[in-house]
Amino acid sequence: MADKGPLWERMVRKHGLRDYPYSQIAAWGFGDFVFASDYDIASDTGKARRLGFTECMDSEEMFIRLFGEFRAQRIIP
């Protein structure tokens, strides 16, 4: 994503978005780590749930809510 700054700037102008610096709009290093791994990443929440941490969040609902908030704040189109 390092080369996408100019594209972001064009999107900001085209859609009248708030002018946040591209480098601050997301945790790009985290995405690089998660999506560009040379090995399988496996995680298990079983132990935490067995120890009483049973609450969970509906990921789809969370993303829909967050994207709606980002749109309302003119951060994304």
Secondary structure, DSSP 8 states (H G I E B T S, - for coil): -TT-HHHHHHHHHHHT-----GGGSS-HHHHHHHHS-SS------HHHHHTT------HHHHHHHHHHHHHHTTS--
